Amino acid sequence: MIQALYLHIPFCKARCAYCDFATSACNDEAAMDAYIDALSLQIRRASRAGLLGSIKTIYIGGGTPTHLGGRRLNSLVYLLSLSINLENVSEFTIEANPESIDERMVMDLFALGVNRFSIGVQSFDDAVLKAYGRIHSAADAERAISNVQTREENVSIDLICGGPGQTMASWEKGVNHAIELGVKHVSIYPLMIEDGTPLARAIDAGEVMPPSDDEEADMMERAENILSAAGMHRYEVASYAYPGFESKHNTAYWTGVEYLGLGAGSSSMLSREDWDLCKQVGIFGTAEEVSSALPADSPHASDPLSETNVFRVRVSSSADSARFSTGLGHPETNIELLDERAAALEDLMLGFRRSEGVPMERIDHVRDLEPAISEVMQRLEQRELVQVSGSHLAPTERGWLMGNEIYEEIWGLA
């Protein structure tokens, strides 16, 4: 039963210096119109198949969904209101960048059912924003937050630490400023240097200094201290919220809830039954296209559901927005079939993203399917990455900072 819906908008006004996401700078009105047409067709197919009847959370991300402008974004949200009973949707989030959202857009989206906004602030320091290649200023970010708060208090922002020229004093000031502005949720990320990005090239050329791992760790710990003192709690490795403002949609990802991703560059995690419905109405392409997305030596290549051990289907759509548009919603896809053992290991891995960790009964369930998990958990405890916390096994402070080591140990079994 699909409970979470994600729509991907792969367009931004400009691409940031650190970005390697499934997005591109696009100011082509016709290209954006064509994309929304194709995405709308995909939504209608999903609705016709009965896949949207149990949706509890919606998230429109990117890219920069608000870069579409009010006309396109409003039409997309209106279509969702016709396809989904929004009275059953507890959280409807739209991502925004400060330069592309104003009070009028907020009013329209709020009237259509959007009740949460996630704003890509990244920093309140103009010098750091410039180094990141952001096209907004700190004042723009403040104005965007204020615009949203005229209608909706549920505002989340992203902040990135470890940027070129960023000092601890600047970082502390920015985190404190977020609290002063009244945001309800803050996501804290260390700056990642991705190959092929402008920032990586600048570092290779010696134009800027790369961030220090120790400095980033210190900044993340300092952010936790400031946000915790203000009454927020860290409920996930990167996320802090006041009680009641935790992201329900993201929590769905980390707790094994089935979700559907539409649009170029989106991902889905589906049951066998819902995957079959997707195939019937062509959400991810024709039967031939779906079969060709599997490895040629896969025993499921002729019929992806022919084997009884398929427990879950992961679908990743190509980020090629032009192909998605011209193919009228038929994205090029990569399909991975998981048996119950692999699905349980994945759920366990994602569970360790949450501060409360994983219930012992879930670990017992995984142990029944994969006995080697006992040795992995023992190893993680010995390395002081996880610890017993009541009825859960939870990440330690060290495990929070070195989460990838936990995830790699668990997923290595799969």
N, C-alpha and C positions, 0 to 999 in steps of 0.2 A: 504494500500500500504506500504510494508516493505521498509524502507529507511536506516535502520542501521543493520549491521550484526556483531555479536560478536562470536568469536571462543575461547573456553576455553582449555588451555593446563595445565593439573593438575599436572605437574612435576616440581620439583626443585632439585638442586644438594644437598641441605641440607635444613631442615625446621628451620625457625627462632624461637627464644625463645618465641615470642609473638603471633605466627601465629595460627589462627584457621580457615584459609581459606580452600576452596575446592582444596587442593593440598597435595602432599606427596613427600618425598625425594625418588628419583628413578634414578638409574644409570643402569637399566636393558635395554640393547639395544633392545632386542626382544619385551619387553613390550611397549616401545615407538614406535617401528615400527608398532606393532599391533594397537596401539591407532590411529596413523596417518592413517592407512588403513581404520579403522572404521569411523573416522572423514571425510575422503575423500569421503566415500560412502554416508555419510549424506549430504555432500555438493552437490554431484551429484544428489541425490534425490531432494534436494531443487531447483537445477537448472532445472531439468526435469519438476518440477511442475510449473515453471515460477515464482518462488518466489524471484528470485534475479535480476529481470530486472530493478528495481527502486532503487537499493542500491546506497546511496550517501556517506556513511561512513562505514569503516571496522575497527574493533579493535580486535587484537589477544592478549589476556591477560592470566593471570594465577594466581598462578604458575609462571613459568619462561619460556616463549616461546623460548627464545634463548638457553635454556638448551637442546633443541632438537638437536642442532648442525645444521650446514649449510645445509647438505644434506636433512634432513627431513623438515626443515623450508622452504628451497627453493622450494622443491617439493609441499608443501602445498600452498605457495603463487603462484606458477606457475599454480596450479589447479584453484585457485581463478581467475587468469587472463584469464583462458579459460571459466570460468563460469559466469563472470561478466564483463561488459564493464567498464574497469577501467578509461576510459576517462570521465565517468560520476561520478567517485568517487572523491570527493573533499578532503577527508582525509582518510589516511590508516595508522593506528598506530600499532606498535608492542611494547609490553613491553619487557624490558631487565633488567638483573642484571649485574652489572659491571664485574663480573668474567667470564661471558659467552658471551661477545660480543667483536669482534675485527674489525679492519678496513676492512678485507676481507669480513666478513659477512655483514657489513654495505654496502659495494659496491654492493654486490650481491642483497640484499634486495631493495636497492634504484633503481637498474636497473630493478627490477621486479615490481616497482610501489609503494613501501612503502615510504611515505613522512613525517612521524612523528614517533619519538621514545620516549617512556616513560621509564625512567631509575629509578630503585628502589635504590636510594642512601641512604635514611633514615637519614644519618648523615655524616658530614665531620670530626667527632671526633672519632679516632680509639678506645678509651676506651668505648665510648657509643656504637659503632658498635659491640664491643665484648660482651657488656651486652645484646644487642639485639639478639645475636647469629648469626650475619651476618658473611659471610665467605669472604667478600671483605674488603679492606682497603680504606681509604680516597684517597690514591694515585691511587688505581684501579678505583675508581669512576671518578676521574679527567681524567684518561686515556680513560675511556669509553665515556665520554662526548666529548673529543677531537676526538676520532675515528669517532663518529657520525658526528661531525661538518666538517669532511673532505668532506662529501657529502650532508648533510642536516642540515639546521640551526634550524629547528623546533624540538627542544629538550625540553622535560618536565622531571622534576625530582620530586620525593616524598621526603619530610622531615618529621620526626616524632619528636615531642617535648615531654618533660616530662620523658625522659628515666633515668634509674638508673645512678646516678653520674653526670647527665647533669646539668650544671650551666647556668645561663642567659648569662654569657660572652661567653661560648662555643657555645650556641645557636645563639647568635647574629653573632658570627664569621662565623658560617656555613651558615646562610642566606645571609650574605654579600658575602661570597665566591661563592655562587650560581650565584649571579649577576655578579661577576667578571669573572666567567667562561662563561658568555654569554648565559645561558639557557633562553628560551623564555616563559616558563610556570613552575610554582612551585605549587605543592599541599602540603598543610600543614595539618598534622593530629596530634591530641593528642594521646598519647600512651593509648591504651585500654588494660586492664588486663582481659583476657578471661579465664574462668574456664578451667582447665585441661591442660593448656599450661605450658611449663617449667618455664616461667617467673612467672606465678601465683604460681607454687609450690615453687619457690625460695622465693617469698614474704611470703607465708604461713610459710615457715621454718625460716623466719627472716634473710635470707641471704642477701636480698636487701630491700631497703625501697621503698614502692609504691609511685608513683608520687602524688603530691598534686594537687587537682583541681585548687586551686588558682594559683599555679606556672604554670600549663599548660595554664590557661587562660592568665596569664601575658605574657607567651612566644608567644602565638598565636597573642595577640595584638601587641607585639613588632615586630613580623614578618610582620604584616600588615603595620606597620609604615615604616619599612625598604624597603619593596617591593614597597609600594606606592610612597615613595620618589624617588625610582629608575625609576618610570614610569609605573610599573605594576598596574593593577587594579584587585580588587577582584570581579569576576563576578559570583561566586558560593561560597557556604559556606566554602569550603576548597581549592578553586582554584584561583590562580593569574596568569595573563598573560599580556604580552604587547599587545596593540591593534592589532587585526588580528591573534593572536595566541591562542585564546580561543579554547578549545576542542569542535569541532563540534559534535563528537560522543556522548560525555557525555551530551552535551546540548540537544541532541535528547531525551535522557532518561527523562530529567527534563521538557520537553515541550510536552510530550504526543505523540511523534512520535512512530509509530509501529516499533518494532525491533524483530529480530530473533536471538536466541542464539543456537549455535551448540556445541556439545561436552559434556562430563560428567561435571556436576557442573555448567552448563550455565542456563540462564533464558531467556524467550521470553515473549513479550507482543504483542498479535495478534488480528486482527479483526476476526469476525466470518468467513468471506469468506476465509481468508488465513489459518485459523485453519482447515477449511474443506479441503483445498488443502494439508496441512501437513498430515492429516489423510489418504488421498487418496494414497499418495506415501510412507507412513510409516516412516516419518521422526522421529516420537517419538514412534514408535512401531506399532504393529498390532492393528486392531480395538478392539480386545479383551483386549489387554494390556492397551489401552487408556481408555476403559470403566472401567477397574479395578482400574485405578488411581483415579477415582472419589469416594467419600464416598458412601457407599452402600445405604444410604437413600436419595441420591441426586435424584431429579426428572429427571435429565439429564443422569442418569447412563446408560440407555440402548442406548440413542442417545444424546450425549452432545450438539447437535444443534437443538434438537426437540422443545425447548421452544423459543419463539420469543423474550423474554426479555434478552437473552444473547447478550451483547454488545461487550464484550472484553474477551479474554481468556489469562490467565497467566499460563505459563508452566515453571516449575522448574525441571531440570534434576538432577538425583542423581549424587553425586560426586564419585560413584564407577567406577573408570576408567577400572578396570579389567572386570566388567560386560558389560560395554559399548563396550569394544574391542571384547570380545568373542561373544557378541550379534550383532556384525557387525553394530554398530551405532544405536541400539535400546536401548536407555537409560531407566532406570526406572524413571518415571516422577510423579510429583505432579501437578494436574491441578486445577485451581481455575477459576470459571466462574463469571464474573462481569456484572451486569446490568448497564444501563447508569448512574444511580445515583452513584453507587460505583466507576465507572470509572472516573466520574467527580470529586469526592472527592479525588481520588488518584492523578489526574492531579493537583488539587489545592494544595495538600500537597507537591508534588514534586516541584511545582512552587515556593514555599517559600524557596527552596534551593538556588535560584538565588538571587543575590544582588538586582536586579531591582524589584524583587517581582512578583506580579501577577496583570495583567490588571483588572480594575474594572469590565469590561464586563464579564470576566470569573467568577468572584465572583457572578455577577448577574445571570449567567447561572446556577451556582451551587445552588443558592437560589431558582430558579424555581423548581429544582429537590429535594432540601432538605432545607426547610425554616429555620431549626434550625441553619444553618451556620451563620445567622445574629448574633445570640447570641454568638456563638463561636468567631467570628471576634471581636465583642464588648469586649469580655472578654480578648482576646489577646491584644487589644489596651489598655485596662485599666491596664494590667500588663506590659505595655511598651515593648511588644515583637514584635509588628508590628506597622507601622505608615503609614499615607497617604504620598505618594511621587509622586506628579503630578497626572498622570492618573493610577497609580499603588498603591497597598498596599504592602509595602515592610518590610522585617525584620529590626528591629533596631539593634544597636550594641549589645545590651543585647540579642536580639532575635537570633543574629548570634551565640553567645556563648552558648545559651540555646535552640538551634534549635529543639532538641527532644521534648521539651514541646509544640512547635507549631505543629509538626507532629502528636504527640499523640492526641492533642485536635481535630484536623481535622479528622484523621483516626478513632478516637473513634466513630464518627457518622456512619461510614461504617459497 
